[in-house]
Amino acid sequence: MGLFRNVICKILTYQVWEYIVTNIDPKSWINFDKARFLLLDDHQQGSSILSQIIRAFGVVNFIPCTTIDEARQAVMEHELHLILINANLKESGVYEFVNWLRRFDEPPNCYSPVILIAGHTQRSHVERARDSGANIIMAKPVSPASVLERVIWAAREKRPYVKCATYAGPDRRFQDLGPPVGVAGRRFDDPAGAEAEPEANSRSAMGG
């Protein structure tokens, strides 16, 4: 079993570096040597594969958890830089855990990027992940390239952190398009010109 695991790990490492060489701009690469990941997955095979994938990135510090209670304890005891969660745990409460994390009053963990990995990504699951405060949800099966791509994206995204009575997490707006044409913006950072006349905005949008 140990030999098989070593062979798989070498294959995954090769796939990761092949992807890096052909797809990643060297200027955008992240050094994971000092990063600490949390991995929450109660499926042994899936957890093993994901562990080998992140090791292939160069991640040497990661905390594997099989229950939400273990993950909560890790959040309270360690500084975490990224959290990977199997959204299909046998126990319920994954989305509640993410919500708890976002309202945890000890930075920087409440701001740590959260990636959910699910067997199905129906619209309802995506919306629930978004509303719980996750950065992104990705569908199984995962590959080294797809995980690396999402990890780099999550680590570099610039969405501001929002905290209010009904939500805590990264801004749910992926595109800052401002309020509807002719409607006054409610946020201080809404794009300038959001209150312009509808006709003027329509002409601008069409390149006229």
PESUL-V996853 format. One record per backbone hydrogen bond with DSSP energy under -1.0 kcal/mol. CO is the residue of the C=O (numbers start at 0). NH is the residue of the N-H. E is the energy in kcal/mol with one decimal. If there is no record, write none. Layout:
# PESUL-V996853
co = {CO/CO}
nh = {NH/NH}
e = {E/E}
This chain:
# PESUL-V996853
co = {0/1/2/3/4/5/6/7/8/9/10/11/12/13/14/15/16/17/18/19/24/31/35/35/36/37/38/39/42/43/44/45/46/47/48/49/50/51/53/54/60/62/64/66/67/68/69/70/71/72/73/81/82/83/84/92/93/94/95/96/97/98/100/107/108/112/113/113/114/115/116/117/121/122/123/124/125/126/127/128/135/137/142/143/144/145/146/147/148/149/150/151/152/159/161/166/168/174/179/186/190/192/196/197/198/199/200/201/202/203}
nh = {4/5/6/7/8/9/10/11/12/13/14/15/16/17/18/19/20/21/22/23/27/34/80/81/62/83/64/85/46/47/48/49/50/51/52/53/54/55/58/57/36/38/40/70/71/72/73/74/75/76/77/37/114/39/116/96/97/98/99/100/101/102/103/110/111/82/134/135/84/137/86/139/125/126/127/128/129/130/131/133/115/117/146/147/148/149/150/151/152/153/154/155/156/170/168/163/161/176/182/189/193/195/200/201/202/203/204/205/207/206}
e = {-2.5/-2.1/-2.2/-2.5/-2.5/-2.1/-2.3/-2.8/-2.4/-2.3/-2.4/-2.5/-2.4/-2.5/-2.1/-2.5/-2.5/-1.6/-2.2/-1.9/-2.3/-1.1/-3.1/-1.0/-2.8/-2.9/-3.4/-2.8/-3.0/-2.3/-2.4/-2.4/-2.4/-2.2/-2.1/-2.4/-1.9/-1.7/-1.9/-1.5/-2.0/-2.6/-2.6/-1.9/-2.6/-2.2/-2.2/-2.3/-1.9/-1.3/-2.3/-2.2/-2.9/-2.8/-2.9/-2.2/-2.0/-2.2/-2.5/-2.7/-2.3/-1.2/-1.3/-1.9/-1.3/-2.5/-1.9/-1.4/-2.6/-2.9/-2.5/-2.4/-2.3/-2.7/-2.0/-2.5/-2.5/-2.6/-1.3/-2.2/-2.6/-2.7/-2.5/-2.5/-2.4/-2.0/-2.7/-2.6/-2.1/-3.0/-2.3/-1.5/-1.5/-2.8/-2.7/-3.0/-3.5/-1.6/-2.3/-1.4/-1.2/-1.7/-2.2/-2.4/-2.1/-2.1/-2.5/-1.4/-3.0/-1.4}
